[in-house]
Amino acid sequence: MRVTRKETLIMARKRIVIVGSNFAGFTAAMELAKRLNERHKIVVISRSDKFVFIPSLIWVPFGKRKEENISFPLAPIYKKKGIQFIHAEALRFDLNQHVVETTDGGISYDYLLIATGPKPDYDMISGLGPEHGHTVSICTLEHAEGAAKAWKQLLLDPRPVVIGATQGAACFGASYEFLLNVRYQLAKNGLEKSCPITFVTAEPFLGHFGIGGFGKAREMVEGFFKKLGIKAITNAVIEQVEPDTIHLGDGQKLPFKFAMLIPRFLGVDAVRNSPGLGNASGFIEVDDAYRMPAHPEIYAAGVAVAVKPPGPTPVPIGVPKTGYNSEEMARVAAHNIAAEIEGGPEIKLPFSAMDAKCILDAGSTGIIMISDRVLAPRKHQWLIPGPEAHWAKVAFEKYFLATRRRGRV
């Protein structure tokens, strides 16, 4: 029996399902739309119907940004690109049947790209977090908006402040940025002496950032802290948070009126509910093509990917995966999915070999951090302190949102 060309094309159609739609998921969807023949089906599943520019959440508690300033709806963009968008939450992945089970039913796939991001683990410490604990958070838009209420209360009743990151945390950059923005805003309100600040971190030294350090970042950060009168506690283990006191493993007690602690991240429930998909923490182990070796039709990108720390530390910590890293992973994964479907060479990019582009904002100043590799050894690394860092972050935010609102990555 002869098979017609039309039948061959129909038989060759593939459905690529992307779960998650922020930095990694959105980038992967746009890249696949550019690379794949239109006969293939791209489906994006996301529990949020908006893209949120997470780096700007540090400004939300101070009223410097609102939701409409740092987010945009996803559905119209996907519609223009011919991408099916399903606003639903993934519940689990059936690896044998190639099905994503969601709150909107099961979705089958030929290729799957998981870009689900993290789940902040507030349950790791009694009293931690904004929902059932006593600390605020900037990990999500909703949490950052909640932190704004606590901030207003601090301005009315100025007392000690504690900012930091717990054992197992990875997102240290956000804790430093929020710390320095808190100090900047307190000074603007004339309250810097009324609100002594303690920075508590699981890092072995200031400026470690979960990546083993970065040039002379340690000296720069220590200089910032000395100039601003910020007390630092490194190698910290947080045991318990009471309504007005943080208890450390070495017996220290830190009183506070306002506290924000970045927790460790886990993989999302959908991954942890799917046997054989994630590691013990719910992150997905992939090769340098961002493919699961045991399931070559499954790829992962972004915070969902497991990354090993560059070395041991006295207190266990994780490795940060920035929006830039997430987009780079997504580009590689999308390229390789398209190459397998349409034909073409595979590309690989180890996480450690990615270049680094970071801006640590400090309110009216900051540090621009650039290097040829995220992790050592590095050939080149630059630290550029000054007010240009703050304005560079503001400018990048505007540029990023303007391009992504147009579906350009």
N, C-alpha and C positions, 0 to 999 in steps of 0.2 A: 504493500500500500504506500502510495507516494504522499509525503507530507508537504503541504504547501508552505510558501514563505510566511504567509500570515499565521498559519498554525505554529510554525517554528518560533515566530516572535512571541505569540501568546504563551507557548510553552516556556519560553525563556524569561518571561516577566518575573521580576523578583520584588518582594515586599521587604523594605528596610524599615524597621521600627526603632525609633529613638525614644528612650525614656528619660525625661528631664529636659528642661529648656531654658537654662541660664547660660553661662559662658560656654561650657562644653557642648551642651545639647543644641543650642541655637546655632553655634558655629558649624557643627557637624551637619545640621539640616541644610543650611545655606550652601555649604561646600558640596554636599551630595546633589542638591538641586542643580548646581552648575555642571557637575561632572557626569551625571547619569543621563542616559537616553530617557525621554519622557514616557516611554512605555513602562518604566519601572515605577513602583509606588513607594513614596516616602511618607511615613506616618510618624507624627510626634505625639507622645503622651506626656502630659504634664499636670501635676496637681495645682499648679498656679497658672492663671491665664495671663500673667504679666511677666515681663523681663524686669528684674530689679538690678540696678548697678550697685552691687554690694559694697564696693570700696567707699561709697559716699554715706553709708549708714553711720559712720562715726560722727557725722554732722547733724543727724536727725534729732538727737536729744536736746540740742541747743537751739532748735528752731531754724537752723541754717538751710535745711532741706526738708521738703515734704514729698509725699509719695509721687505726686504728679511731676516733680522735678527730676526724679531719678528712675522712672519706670515707664514702660509703654506696653500696650496690649499686643499680644502675640498673634491672635487669630487673623487679623487683616493682612499681616505680612506673609504669613504662611499661605493664605488663600491666593495672594498674588503670585506666589512661587509654585502653585500647584501642589502644595504639601497638605496632606490631611492632618488636621489638628484635633486631638481628643483631650478635652479638659476633664481629666480623671486622675485618680491616684492609683499607682501600681501597688498591688497587694502581694504578689509573689510571681516567680518565674518558673514555668514548667520546662526544664531543660530538655526533657525527652520528647515532649510533644511540640516544642517550639512555640509556646504560647505565653503571652504576658497576661496574667489575670489582673483585672482592674475593677474599680468601683463601677465601671460602665460595661463590664463583661470581659470576655476573653478576646485577645488580639493575637492572631498568628503572625509569624515572621519567618522569612528566609535568612535574614541577617538582623542582628540585634546590637544596638549600641546603647550601653548603659551610662547615663550621665546624670545620675540622681543626686549628686552632691552628698552632704553629710547629715547626720542626726546629732545635734549637740547632746551630750550625755550629762544632763543635770542630775540624774539619779546617782551618779558616782559618789557624791558627797552629800551628806545630810544638810539640808538648808540651802543648797546651791540652786540658783536660777530664779527666774521671774515668776514662774507659774506656781510652784509649791515651796519656794524658798524665799530668801531675803536679799538676794543680789539681783541687779538688773543685767540686761544682756543687749548686745548690739549684733547678734548673729543673724537675726532676721528683721525685716522691716517692722513687723508687728512688735517685736521685742524692743527695737530702737524707739518706736513711738511710745511704748510703755515707760522706757527709761526717761523720756522727756518729763513725765509727771514727777518722778523721783528727783530729777534735777531741779525742778521748780521748788520742791519742798526743801532741798538743800539750800537754795538761795535765801529762803525765808528763815531757815534755822541752820546756819553754817556750823558744821562740825567736821570731824576727821573723815577723810576719803581714802578708800583702798581700791586700787586698780591692779589687775594682773592676769595671770594665766595659771591654771591648775596643772598638777602632774598629768602627763599624758597629752597635754594640749599641743597643738601644732600652729595655730593661727596667732603667732606672737606679734606680727606686725600690727594687727588691729589693736592689740592691747597697748602697744607703745603709742600708736596714733591717738587712741582715745585718751590715754593718760595725758599726753602733751596738750591735747585740745581742752581737756578738763582744766588743766593748769592755766592755759591761756584765757579761757572764759572766766575762771575765778579771778584772775588778775584784772580783767576788764570790768568786773563787778566790785573790785576792791576787797575781795574776800580771801586772797591767797594766804594771809596770815591767820585767818579764822578757820581755815580748812587745811590742816597739815595733811600731806599726801604720802601714802606708802605704796610702793610698787612691789608686789609679791609675785615671783615667777619661779617656775620649775627649771628654768635655764641654768646651766652651770655658771654663766657669767652674763652680764648685760651685753646685748648686741650679738648674742649667739644666734637668735632667731630660728632655732631648729635646724640650721644648716651648717653648724660648726663655726659660725662667725663669718665676718665679711670685712676683709681689710682692716682698717682702723676704726670700724664701727664701735668696738668696745670703748675705746678712748673717747670717741665723739659722744656716745650716749652717756657715759659717766660724766663728761663735761657738762652736758645738758642738765643732768640731774643735780650736779653740784651747784650750778648757776641758779637753778630754779628751786633749790631747797627740797628736792624730792628724796625721801629715804627709800632704799632698795633692799630687798631680801631675795637672794638667789638660792637655788637648790631647795626651794620651799616645797613642803608637802602640806596640803590643806586637809585637815581631818574633819572639821565640822564648821558650819556657819550658823550662828545664833542670830536673833533679830538685830543685834547691835555689836556683835563680836565675831571675829574670825579666829578659829583655833588652829595653830600650826602644829606639825608633828614634833617639833623640838620644844614645845611647851609655850611658845610665845602666843600672846593674845593681842589681836589687833582690833581696837574699837573703831566703829565706823557709823556714819550717818548715811553715806552713799557708797556703794561698792559695786564694781563691775568686774567679774572674773570670767575669762574665756575658758570654757570647759574642754575636755578632750572630745574628739569627734568619733562617732561610730558610723558604719555604713547604715543606710536607711533600713527600715523594717522589712521592706520588700526583698532586699538582698539577703538579710539575715534569716528571713523565713523560707529561703530557697536552698535546700541542701545541695552542696557541691558548687555553689556559686561564689561565695565570699570566704575570706579567712575568718579567724576567730573574732575579729573586730568588725566584720561585715564589709571589708574592702576587697576589691577584686584584683587578683594577681594576673598580670598580663605580661606579654613579651614586649620587645621594643617596637613592635608594630601596633601595640595596644590591642592585641588579640589574646583571648584565652587559649592557651595551648590545648587544654582538654576539650574545648568546645570552639573550634575555629570559626564558627559562624557568629560568635559572640565577641564583641569589642567593648571596651570601656574607656572613658576619658574623664578628666577633671578630678574632683575630690574623691570620687568613687573608687579611684585607682589606688592600690596598695603601693606605697613607696617606703623602702627601708631607710632608717636614719643613717647618716654618714658615719656614725660611731656611737659607742655607748656613752651614757651620761649618768652621773650619780643618781639623779631622779629621772625616770623614763619620760621622754617627750617624743612628739611626732615631728614629721616634716611638713612644712607649709606647702600648699599647692595653690598658687595665686590664680587670678582670672586669666592672666597671660599664659601661665603654664597650662591651664585648662583648655584654652583655645588652641594652643600648639598641639596638645594631645589629640584634640578633636580633628584638627586638620590632617594629622597623620592617619588617624583611624578612618576618616572619610575617604581620603585618597586610596587607602588600601582596600576598603570595601568596593569602591568604584573600580579599582584596578582588577579585582577578582571577578567582578561582574562583566565589565566591558573589555577586559584584557589590558595588561600593562604591568610595569614593574612595581614591586612592593618597595616601600620606603620604611626606614626605621629611624627612630630618634629616642635614644635613652633619656629618661628624665634628667639624669645627672649631667647630660651633655647639652641641655637646653641653655640658651643664654638667659640672663636675668635682667629684668627692667622693673624697678620698684621705686615708688615714691613714699617716703615716710613723712606724713604731714604733721605739723606741730602748731597749727592754728594760723600763724602769720609767717611761719618759716618752715623748715623741714630739711630732709636729706634726700637727694636723688641717688639711687643705687643702680649701677650698671656693671655687668660683667659678662664675660664670654661663656661662663658656665654657672649653673645654679649652685652646684656643689664643687668643692675643691677636688683636684688641683685646678687652679685658674691661671690663665696667662695674663688676663687683664681684668682689673676691677677698679671702679671709680666711685668715690663718695663725694658728692657735691652738696655741701650744706649752704643754706641761705634762703631768703624769701622767695627766690625763683622756684624753689621746690613746691611751695604752697600753690603758686600760680600755675605751675606746670600741671599739678594734679587737677586744679579747677579746669584748666584748658583741655586736658585729656578727657575729663568727664564730659564736657560739652561735645568734643569731637566724637567720642565713642558713641554717645547716645544719638547724635545726629546721623551718623552712618548706619547704625543698627536699626534705627527707625525706618530706614530706607531699604533694609534687607541687605546691606553691604557689610561683608566681613573681610 
